[in-house]
């Protein structure tokens, strides 16, 4: 079995699912205010300017896959530690 290829593919699939979920969440939970789109209301923070809103989305979409990738690399590193040393 090729663990690296399999885990990389899982990471790609879960990263796409992560991004799709958060894009759907922000689309359904956040609404433009003031009828000209000057601010977004997303529940917890009172009102966000468009630049703050898009920064929040970008941070959410990037942070999850990066953390998932680091966890995957750590898992590969740990699994490689259990291999038997090659005898030369």
N, C-alpha and C positions, 0 to 999 in steps of 0.2 A: 504494500500500500504506500502511496505517496502522500504522506501527511501534510507536507508543505502545500502542495497543490490543492488538496482537499480543504484545508483550513483557509487558504487564500480565497477559494471560491465561496466558502461559507461567509467569510468576512465581506466579500463583495455583495452577496445576497442580503445579509443582515444590514449592511450600510445603506443599500438601496431601500430596504424596508423602513429603516430608521428615518431616512430623509423623506420618504413618502408619507409616513405617519405625521411627522412634525409639520410638513407643508400643509397637509390636510387639517391638522389641529389649528395652526395659525390662521388658515383660511376660514375655518368655521368659528373660531373663538374671538378673533380680532376684527373689529369693524372700524372703518374710517369715520371720523367725527368732523364736525363743522362743515359738512356738505361740500367742502372743497378738497378733502383729503389731507388737510394740514396736520392732523393728529390721528393716531390710532389708539383705540381703547382695547386693552387685552386683559381686563380683569384686575390683576394685582397692581401693576404700576398704573397710576392714574391715567395719564395720557402720554403717548410717545410721539416724538416727531418722526417723520418718515425715515430719516437717516438712522435714528436710534432703533426704530422698528426693524429695518433691514439689517442692521448690525446684530440685533438680537437673533434674527433668523439665521444669519450666516454663522454666528458663534454656535448655535444649537446644531446646525447641520454639519459643521466641521468637527466639533468636540466629540460627539458620539462615535463616529467611525475611527477617529484617531485613538481614542481610549480603547475601543474594541480591537484595533490593530495591535496596540501595545500589549494588551492581554494575550492576544494570539501569539505574538512573538515570545512573550514570557512562557507560555505553555510549550511552545516548540523548544525553547532553551531548556526547560525543565525535563521534557521528554528525552532530549539528547543526552542529558546527564545520566539517564538510566541505561544507556547503551553499553554493551560490553566493549572494553577497549580492544582494538584490533591487535592481533599478535603478529609482530614482524620478525 
